[in-house]
Amino acid sequence: MKLNKDTLLLYAVTDRHWLGEETLYQQVEKSLEGGVTFVQLREKDLDSETFLEEAKELKELCSKYNVPFVINDNVDIAVAMDADGVHVGQSDMEAGDVRAKLGPDKIIGVSAGTVEQALLAQERGADYLGVGAVFPTGSKADAAELSHETVKAICEAVDIPVIAIGGITIDNVKELAGTGICGIAVISAIYAQKDITAAAKQLKEATEAMVNV
């Protein structure tokens, strides 16, 4: 699946923390109905077999909406179920090694926190960067907060699209205007909300306004 900047506008990262009575499939479908443009499956505790099954189902769902579907960290699962790509952190695997495993046509996202990390990821074949945390966040205990100046410096240093992640909400997304990012990645701002579809819709509109300032 082809990646462009518009595809990265509203990037949803899954989390089963807020499932309640629902399945992850149902929640992801609601977010897609609300206008999510990219989905990353993030699973830290599932066994490989369940993870693979879930990944296949969600990829099929995302295909219906023509939305790219990537796997967080687990390159082997991404290869096994033919995901559209993978997102890796600094400690997971070099982007070059991931590219060798996935092949030339898959999407590779890399987390970066400095201009140096961003340039290296680009050089090694990353298609986009996830930069953050741009606000305090509860989803990653070890995530240091990144200044908006650093985000801007990263955006200016690389030629590939950059999205911001970490603690972004409907209330603070406008503060990212002017940094050069082309979209945002969120977890709780969509999946922790009572009405996931409405939350995604509002966030997409707010993000579009912020990006186009």
N, C-alpha and C positions, 0 to 999 in steps of 0.2 A: 504493500500500500504506500502510495506517495505521501511524502511529508512536506507540508508547506507551513508558513507562519500561521495562517488562519486555523489550521488543524490543531494548533497548540493553544488556542485562545482559552479554553476552559478544560483543564486536564484534571480528571478525577482519579484519585488514588483510593482503592477500596480498603475497607476496614470492617471486620465482622463484629467489632466492639458494640455497634449500635443495632444489631440485627433484630433483637427482640423476637417477635413471632414471625418475622419475614425471613426469606432466603436471600443470600447475596445476589442471586440472579434477579429477584424481584426489585431489590434496591437499585441495582445497576440499571435495570430497564427504566425505572422511574427517573433516574438521573439523565439517561439518554433522551427520554421524552422531554426533559427540561432543557435540552440543548447542549449537553456535555459533548465536547469535540474530540476527546481522547481519553482512553481508559487504561489505567495501570492496575494489574492485579498484584496486590501485596499480601503475601501470606507468610507468616513467620513460624507457624506451629502445625501446619497440616502435614500429614504423611504424603509421600510422593504420589501414591496412587490416587488419593482423594484430590490432591492438588491438580494433577494432570486431568482428571475427569472434569473438575470445576473449570479449569482453564479452557478446555475444549468447548464446553457449553457457553462460556462467556464470550469466547472468540466468535462463535456463531451468532450470538446476540448482537455483538458490536458490528459484525459484517452487515447485518440487516439495516443498521443505521449508517453504514458506510463510515464508521469511526475506527481509527487505528486502535489495536489492542496489544499492549506489551506486558511482559512479565517483569516484576521487580526481582533483581539479583539472580534468579535461578536460570542460568543460560541453558542447562540441560533440559529443563522442562520446556523452555521456549523452543528449543530445537525439536524436541519430541512431539509437540503438538502444533508445530508450525505457526507460532505466534507471529504477529507483524514485527515484533522486535523485543528488545529488552532494555531495562534501565538499570544501570549499575552505579554503585557508590565508589568513592576513591579506593576503598580497601577491598572491593569485590574482585575485580579483574581488570587488567589493562584493556582499554577500548580496542587496541589492535588485536589482542587475543580473542576478544569477544567477536570481532569482525571475522576472524579466521574460522571460528566455530559456526557462526550464523550464516555467513555468505554475504555477497555484495549487496543484495537487494533488501535486506532487513533494516529496520530502524534501530539505532543505538543512541540511547540517552545516557548522559553521565552527570553525576552530581559534582559541582565545583564550588569552592569557597574562596578561591583567589584567582587573580588574573593568570598566574603561572599554571595552575591546575586547568583552567579553561583553555589556554593555548595548547597545552599538552594533549588534552582530550580531543580538541579539534584536529590536531596534527595526526593523532592516532586513529582517526576515522569516526569520531562521534558525529551524529546528525543534529543533535540539539543538546543544550545544557540545562540542568535544573539547579538553580542558584538560591541559596538560603542558609539558615532560616532568616527571612526578612523581617519577621516579627517573632516575639516569644511564642514557643509552641509546646504543647504537651505531648505530641505524638512521638517526638524523639528526644529523649532525656539528654543526649550528648550534643544536641545541635546548638552550636554557638550562634548568636545573632550577628547578622551581617549588615553593615551600614548600607544605606541606599546609594552612597557614593561608590562603594565597592561594586555594587550591582551594576551601576552605570559604567564603571571602568571596565568591567567584564564584557558588557554589551558592546562597548566601543572597540575592545581588543579583538573580538572574534567576528567571523563572517557567518557563523551558524546561528540559528534562532536560540534565544535564551528565555526561559520561563522562571518566574519566582515561585518559591515554595516556603512554607513555614508560617503558621499562625495567621494566614490571610483570611479575612472575613468580609462580609458585605459592607461593614462599617469602615474598614481601613484600606480597602483595595485602592481607593482613589489616591492614597498617599504615594502609590508607586508610579504615578504619572511622571513622565519625563525621564525615567531610568533607562528606557530603550528595550524593555522586555516586550515580548509579543503575546504573553499570556501568563496565566497563573495555574499552579497545581494546588489542589485542596483536598482535604479529607473531611474533617468535621463540618466545615462550612456547607457541605452538601449532605453527607451521610448521617450527621448527628441531628439534622433538622426534622421536625415533625412532618413537614410536607417537602419531600425531597425534590419533586418535580418543580414546585414553585421556587424553592431555594436555588436550584440550578438555573432556572430561567432568569431570576433577578440578578444572580451573580454574573451570568453571561452578559446581560445588558450593562451592568456596572463595569465589567472588565473591558467591554468594547468601548465604552465611553472613556475609560482611563487610557487605553492603548492609543486612542485617536486624539488625545488632547494635543 
